[in-house]
């Protein structure tokens, strides 16, 4: 393995052409987030979608319906629990970054413990390999001893937080991702952890204000190319140019997708506000719309707690929202839960 920074010119003409496209799109994405009525709603929806997609790359498959029932304590699907652990790790990583402004090895370990609570710390036993989850092919053998893994991680930590290099952060993000995945410091959960480092780094470098750009969908669609490029880079590091271009294309495409998704969420939210004012003026308030858009499922107790209502009033509100088509009522066990119809149609797009 090579240590960072790499000792050859990375800013080739091909890289710079794609870099310009990626920067234009991510800049547009950053700008559009300032138009949101409630950024927390977007953050919740996108992080949950990313948690599902990122876990799917590692063959942890669940449905949105299972995820939302898990949130409301009505699912026993172990895959859903793993996906929600990943969502928690995204939120925790973002909070850590806001407080301290840098990314350390200890932060990465702490985040990984949320993703994979039963896997343990940095691996100490040799034998770990990177395997293409689709074909089963060995992509490369990773550093084996604990001391070697920690040596490479220490080098990576320094590189992540070093501002003296003139490389654009989007190029550095691609290099950081390649290096972390090649180190493969944990027994499991390296892919999810590495993809989370991507977004935290972009936020740290002010490319984004919120962690809302995730490459998992792009990687799923182009999984063979992703693993092939990792394999090529491990045989000859000069193939890193192709890997960087791959990642920059992912940033461009995913930024465009996320921009369109944000527009759909904003339109849906504002439309619901307008419609509720017309149909249910006596109960309408912005906090109520925020509540039904923040989580895909809700229940009576949430209405009571979040809107400071009595049980009887919460029941009345929920029945009215069902009657007018804003929510769908569903019986689960002994309790009734309520699904946001508009939000579910949006997540199908995501």
Secondary structure, DSSP 8 states (H G I E B T S, - for coil): ---SS-SS----HHHHHHHHHHHHHHHHHHHHGGG-S-HHHHHHHHHHHHHHHHHHHTT----HHHHHHHHTT----HHHHHHHHHHHHHHHHHHHHHHHSS--HHHHHHHHHHHTTTT-SS--SS--EEE-TTT--EEEE---SHHHHHHHHHHHHHHHH---S-S-HHHHHHHHHHHHHHH--SSS-HHHHHHHHHHHHHHHTTS-SSS----HHHHHHTHHHHHHHHHHHHH-GGGHHHHHHHHHHHHHHHHHHHHHHHHHHHHHHHHHHHHHHHH-TTT--HHHHHHHHHSSEE-HHHHHHHHT--HHHHHHHHHHHHHTTSEEEEEETTEEEEEEHHHHHHHHH-
